[in-house]
Amino acid sequence: MTPAASRIAMAALLVLAASPAQADTLREALVSAYNTNPTLQGARAAQRATDENVVIERSSGLPSVYGEATYSEVLDDTYSNPGNLYPDRQASGSISLSVPVYSGGAVRNSVRAAKVRVKAGQADLRATESAIFSQVTAAYMDVVLSEAVVGLNTHLVNSLEVNLQATSDRFEIGSLTRTDVAQSSSRLALAQGDLRSAQASLVTARERYIQLVGHAPGKLTPPPPLPGLPATAEDAVAAALESNPDLIAAQERARAAGYDIEVAGSTRLPTIELFTTGTASDSLGTGILDTTSGQDRTTAATAGVRATIPIFQGGRPAALERQAQAGASAAMEQQIAVERDVIAQVRAAFSSWRAANAIIESTRSAVSAAELSLEGVQAENTVGNRTILDILNAEQELQQARVQLVTAQRNAYVAGFSLLAAMGRAEARDLDLDTGGPLYDPQDNYRRVRGKIFDWSFDPDPVPQSTRTVDTPAQDGDIPASE
């Protein structure tokens, strides 16, 4: 292969060849994961379950109505029943209404804690979405990288095959030795092994892509530039401390734990409720229920106020409050731990991103230098100043530089996206994804259910929202042909 042809092939590999009409993009992969990834769909369902805690806690402060009905028959009566005084059967019913008036603040603070935990759960959902997008981006770039490495290794194998043939031909005419042929054959075998290893890595990358995105990758196009990357690590940390969803969730849980202390303390305070009860009984014509009036049917109604005043509970209220205080303390410490973790993640991601960009620049220079070196060694070999081993070494150095370049390009993009995720800026709303409809807003479900008080208001039975991959064919290590 001529030097000019080699440079053209390298340029094609670095952009992963021309994109066909039906190429997949990173944006499309993120949209597919947004709509069909089971981990994300499960997190949304879990958040809808968290929303219901507000309704559950509020129900303790609302009126409750209970009814009771009984029917009984006398199977054995040792007394006589003169004048139909004793009924043989009886039906009765009662209905009671109770209205909590004061609960020591337990209901109020339980509702407040539930509302704050809804906010924490929404932040957790943001974190899950961001994490899934980070994984999809890494999987996408892994396929891109693996295809590039397979292409580079295929190019090297083809070049070494040509080199081995040329070496063998020159050995036949006596201008080279058997050692030269053996060296060329050895390098070709090693390159073929590297190609098979690269193909296996490509299969793994494609299967990981299917796991996250829900379908097999097509011809993947180079990803778009990442928006909003910070200029300094300090800028990145400042943004993360304000917007990182894991940190927001930890802050909200610490705040909710404060309300738990108030709920625990309320168990030592009085509770007051209004109540009313109505009852009715009927002997169904088999006897007299009220001997004074001679009636076989009776009714009664009562109403009043009930106050429950705890006097001694064996230390339970104090234990509950101490337990809640310990939980609040743990939540505060967890908040600081998450803050530390976020700062470390941001700084590490920023450093990795900057380092990968620097590696890209240096390896580009290395690739250019290795290409010139290979051209020079090949030219010098024709006049007898270089050996076949020198050519093989130069080809190996060029191959290593090319692989390092595409690897650095992958690492820079993944590190940049991870940095955005740690800053809280790698969600669908930040990336302006066209999901085929409005973005999922967990606040919509919360607003829908928070005021429901009807006992028979329920949703349809759930059905899976994510897609299965059981029918997706097993992947191979081949790369799509360029158009």
C-alpha positions, 0 to 999 in steps of 0.5 A: 500500500502506498503512503498516500493510500495509507493516509486515506485509509487512516482518515477513513478509520478515524471517522469510522467511514462514511455514514450510510443513510440509516446510520444510528446516532448517539441522540437516537440511542439516548432517546431509545434508552429514555423510552424503553430502558427497564431500569429507568422505567422501573425507577419511574414506577418506584417514584410513583409509589413514593408519591402515594406516601403523601396520600397515605400519611394524610389519610390519618388526619381525615374522617373515617367511616366504618359500617358493621352488619351481623345476622345471628340465629339461636340454635339452642335455647334452654329457656321457654319462649312464652309470648315470643319474648326471646327472639330466635334470630336477629339482624343488626347493623352499625355505622360509625364516624370519627374525625381526628381533631388533634394528633400532637402534630404526628399527621402534619409532620408525617405529611411534610416528611412524605412530601420532602421524600417525594422531592428526594425521590424525584432527584433520585430519578434524575440521577438514574436517568443521568446514570443510564445516559452515561452508560449508554454514551459509554456503550455507544463510544465502546462500539465506535472504538471497538469498530475502529480497532477492528478496522485498524487491526484488519488493515494491519493484517492485510498489510502484513499479509502483503508484506509476508508475500513480498518477503517470501518472493524476495526470499525465493530469489535470494535477496532475503533470508529465511529469518526475514520470512519468519519475522514477517510470518510471526508478526502476521500471526500476532496481528491475526490474534489481535484482530480476533481479540478486537472482534471479541471486544466488539461483540461484548460492546455491541451486546452491552449496547443492546442491553442498555438501548434495547436494539442492536447498533447499526452503523454508528456515526461520530457523536456531536460535541458535548455542550456546556463543559466547564473551563475549570475544575472549580466551575465544575464543582460549583455547578455540581454542588448546585445541581447534582441530583444525588446531592439534592436527594441526600439534602432532602432526606436529611430534611425529612429526617428532621420531621421524623423527630417531630413525629416520634415526639408526638407519641407522648402528646394527647390525641382528640377526635370527634365520633358518632355511632348509629346502631339498629337491631331487628328480631325479624319477627321472632321475638321482642328486643325491648321488653319495656316498649315491646318492640322487636326493632331498636335503634340508637345513636351516640356522639361525643368527643374522645381524648386519649392522654398518654400517661406511661408507655414504658419509655416507648416515645423517648426511644422512638424520638432518640431513634429518629434523632439517630436517623437524622444524624445518619442522614446528615452524615450521609449528606456530607458523604455524598457531597464528598463523593460528588466533589471527588467524581467531578474533579476526577472526571474533569482531570480525565477529560483534560488528560484525554484531550491532551493525549489526543493531541500528543497521539495525533503527533505520534501518528503523524510521526509514525507514518513518516517513520514507516515511509522512511523505513520502507524507502531505506529498505529498498536501498538496503539500509533497513531490514524487514524487522525495521519495517515490522517494528515501524508498522507496529509503532504506527498501529499502537499510535493509531489505537491509542488515538481512537482510544483517547478520543473515546475516553475524552468523550466518555469523561466529558459526558461523565463530567456533565452527569456529575454536574447535573447537566446530562439529562433529557432536558439538558440534551434537548432530546426529541423523545417523540412526545413530552418529557416524562415529568414525575411532578405530573403524577404527584399532582394527579394523586396527591389530592385523591381521597376516594377509596376506589380510585385506582389505576389500571393494572400495569404492563411492561413499558420497556422492550425485551431483547430476547429476539435480538440476534447474537452479535458478531465481530464484523464491521459494516462495509463503508458506502 
